[in-house]
Amino acid sequence: MGWNVYVTRQIPDAGLEMLRGACARVDVHEGETAPSRDGLLKAVRGRDGLLCLLSDRIDAAVMDAAGPSLKGVANYAVGYDNVDVAVATARGIPVSNTPGVLTETTADLAWALMVASARRIAESDSFVRSGRWQGWGPKQMLGVDIHGKTLGIVGAGRIGQALGKRAVGFSMKVLYCDVGRCAEMEKACGARRVPLEELLRESDFVSLHVPLTAETQHLIGKRQFELMKETAVLVNTSRGPVVDEAALVEALRSGRIFGAGLDVYEEEPKLKPGLAELENVVLVPHIGSGSVETRQKMAEMAAANLLAMLKGQRPENCVNPEVFDKRT
């Protein structure tokens, strides 16, 4: 086919090969970081399809730059708050994401961050590497137990449910907060649905798994930290702005909570002042889906979604299916 597509970053080869086998032209941004705003606006001109990442803001200006030939936007992520879906829908442009394939991998990382924060793994690693360790001591690097504690899961979607299942092996009590009841989670790990404030007060570990919306921005801030136990650990693998990062820095610095594990940040890749200097927070660079197998599956799914949209078909993972309803 004569399709002309643009991919905003080097994704695993499997996805690129799918696109190159079906399209006349596939251009890929070569840099390690996201294309600049001007670079993106220039690169999308006249494209039939766009495969983008969370770091790319796809709004009306980008769609204007692409022009009337744009047939679809495939987002290489389960979240899609970087895409102005309302504008795309109004213009009849379908948008897709990559749900499901990264569920277990992201839950693995959330669990790893929880363990690393509770047992001060990163801090201990630095302590040993620096040469400061002079031998075993009974009060050295004391953390908090995980087994038998209470895990609070905010957001009972796929990843939240997967995390709850992991808690069973550690004999944890599971609380969850969501807009509706999740019978699957309750059955899988004996979870109990409670209001957010109760979850924060009772949980030893709080893990965030909500999408970024107007309602969830700064869902966890100064007031919420004041409700949490001083021995509590916060884990965020959802979206950075769900947490007021400045309030988190203060909560960690003052000992208001024991620790935190973060995969996402409010202004990625920037960190709020003071965060990087704190020893009671584990910081990783947005690697929730970062396994070889999962990233390859995401590439294949995003490519399949985009090819379907180029053909005028509804992709398997369409986030605005009403676009196709209007066509019938």
N, C-alpha and C positions, 0 to 999 in steps of 0.2 A: 504494500500500500504506500501511498505518497505522504503518509503522516510525518509531521515534523514536531518532535518533542524536546523538552528541556528538563534535565534532571539537576537539581540544585546542589548535589554533593555526590561523591563517589560512594555508591552503595555496593553491596556484595555482587559479584559478577553474575550470579544466577539471574538476578532481576534485569541487569543491563543486557544480558544476552537475549532474554525474552523480548525486550523492546527492540533491540537491533535486528532481530530476526523477523520482525513484523513491520518496522517503520523505515521510511526512506532516509530519515535523518534523526540521529539522537546525539544531542550535545550535552556534555556533563561538565559542571563546574569543577575545575581542577584543584582548587584550594582546599586546605585542611579545615578552614573556617567557612562560615556562611558567606555567600556573595554579598557584596555591599548593596545598599538600597539602589543606588544608581546602576550598579552592575546587573542587578536582578531585573530592573525595569527595562534595561536594554536587551537583556538576554531573552526575555519572554516574547519579544515582538514577533507577531505572525505565527506563533506556535499553535499547534492543534491540541497539544497536551502538556501538562506540567506535573512532574513528580517532585514533591517538596518535603522539607523537614520541619520540625517544630520551631526551629530557629528562623524560619522564613515567614515574614508577615505577608500573607496573601490577602490583599484588600482590593478595594475598587480601583485604586491606581494601578495595581498589577494587572487586574483584569482588563482595564482600559488599554494598558500597554500591549497586552497580548492581542487584543482586538477580537473581532467577531468570529475568528476561526477557532477560538478556544473551546474545546469540547469536553474537557474534564480536568479536575485537579485531584491527584492521588497523594494523600498525605502519608508519609512513611512514619506512622505513629498511631497509637490507639487514641490519643487525645487530638483534638483539632481546633483548639482555641486560637491557634495562629491563623486560621482561615476565617474570613468573614463569610460564614455560610449563608447568612441572610441576603447579602449582596449577590452571592453566587446563585442562590435560588431564584432571586428576582430576575436574573439574567438567563435562567434556564441552564445553568452550568452545574452538573453533578459534582459532588465532592465525596471522596471515599477515605477510609482509614484502615488500620491493620489490627483489629481486635483479636483476642483469643490466643494468637500464637505466642504472645509474650507474657501471658498470665503467670505461668508457673515460674518462668525465669525471673520476673520482677518480684514475685512473692519470695523466691529464694534470696534475692538481694535484700528485701525488707527484713527478712529473718536474720540475715548476716549482719545488717546494720544494728539490729536489736541486740544480738549477741555481742558484737564488737563494742557497742556503747556500754552495755551492762558490765562486761568483764574488762573494760579499758584496754582492749587489744591494741589499738593504734598507739595509744600512749605508752603501753608497755613495750611495744616494738621499738619505738623511738628511744625509750629509756635504755634498752639493751644495746642498740646500735651506737648510741652516743658514748658508750663506755662508762656510763654512770653506775651501772649495776655492779655492786660489790659482793653479791651473794644473797642467798635466800633470807627473807625476814618475815616474821609472822604478821606484820602490819603493812606489808608492801603491796601497793597497787590493789587495794581492796575494792572489789566491785559489788554488784548486787546479784542475788540469785534470780534465775529465770523460771526454773521448775516450780510448779505449784503456785505461781503468782497469777495476777489478773491481767489479761491482755484486752485492751479496748481498741476496737477496730472502727474507724470512722469512714463509712462507705462500704456497703455490702455488695459491691459488684464482683466481677470475676476474681480480681486480685485479692480483694478483701476476704472473699470466701476461701481462696487457696491458702492465705495466711492463717486463717482460723483452723484449717485442717492440720497445719503444721504444729499448732499449739497443743493438739491432742497428745502427741508423743511426749510433751513436757508437762503433762498433767495440769495444764493451765485452765483457769476459769476464763471464759470468753464473753465479753460484753460487746455489743455493736450498736451503732447509731446510724440510721438511714431514714430516708423519707417514707419508706414503707417497710413492712415486715419481710424478712427473707427466710422462708421456710427451709430452704436448702441449707443455709448456714446453721440454723437452729438444729437441724437434724444431723449435720455432719460433725459438729463440735460442741453441741449443747449450748450454743450461744443464746444470750438473752438480750433482747432489744431494750435500750434505755435511752432517755434524753441525753443530749451531749453533756450537759453539766454534771449529771450523775456519773456518766462514763469517765469524765475527767477526774472527778473526786475519788472514784473507786479504783481506777486502773493503775497498775504498776508500770505498764508499757502502753503507750498510745501510738497507733500506727494509722497514718492518713492515706486514704484511697478514694478520694473524691475528684471529680472533674473540676476544672477551673471555670467558675461562673461568677456572676455578680453576687450571688448569695454565698459562695464559698471563699471569695477573696478575703484574706485576713480572718478566716474562720477561727484561727488560733492566734490570739494576741495577748496583750498584758492581762486582761481580765481572766482569760482562760488559763494562763500560766498560774495565776493566783489560786485557782481551784485545784490544781494538780498537787500530788504528793511531792514532798521534797526529795523523795527517793525515786521519782518517776523518770522514765526515759521516753522521749518523743522521737518517732521515726517518720520521715516524710519521703515517700517515693512517688507522690502524686504530681503536684505542680508547686513550684516555689512560692507564688503569691498566696497560696492557701495559708501560709504562715507569715505573720508580721515578723520579718527577720530581725529588725532592730529590737523588738520586744523579746525575741528569742535570745539574742546576745545578752541582754540584761538579765534574763531569767537564768541563763547558764553562768554568767559572771557572778551573780549574787548568791548562787546556790539555791535559787528558788526551785529548780528541778535538778536531778542528778546528772543527766546527760542527754545527748541527742545524736541521731544518725541521719545525715542528709544526703540525698542523691540529687535533689533539685533546689533551685535558689530563686529568690525573688527577681533578681535582675541578671540572669545568667549571661555570661560567665562571671560577672562581678559578684563579690561578696560584700555584705554590709560591714562597715568598719568594726574591727574587733573580733569578728567571727573566726578568722584564720588563726588568731593568737590563742584562742581558748583550747585547753587540753581536754575538756570534757565533751567534745563534739567530734564525731567521725565524719569526714567530708570526702565524698567520692564524686567524680565528674559525670553525672547523669548517665549511669551505666545500668539502669534497671533492666533493660532488655539486652544487655551486652554479653551475650554468648554467641559463639560462632554459629551454632545451629539456629538460634532464634533470629538473629539479624538476617541470615540467609532466607528464612521463611518469610520474614517481613518484606524483604526485597521482592521475592516471588509474588507475594500477595499484592503488594503495591503495583507491580508491573501488570499483573493480571487485571486488577481493577482499572488501571489506566487503559489497557487495550480494550476492555469491554466498553468503556466510555467512548473511546475513539470510534468504535463500531456502532455507536448509538444505542448500546445495550445497557441495562441497569447492572452495575457491578455488584458483586456479592456483598460488599461492605459499604453500601451507600448511606451517607449520613443525612441526605436530603432527598429521599425517594419521591417526594412530591413533585420534583422536577419531571419525573417520568409519568406521574399521574396526569400532569397537565398536557402531556404529549398525546395521550390516548383519547 
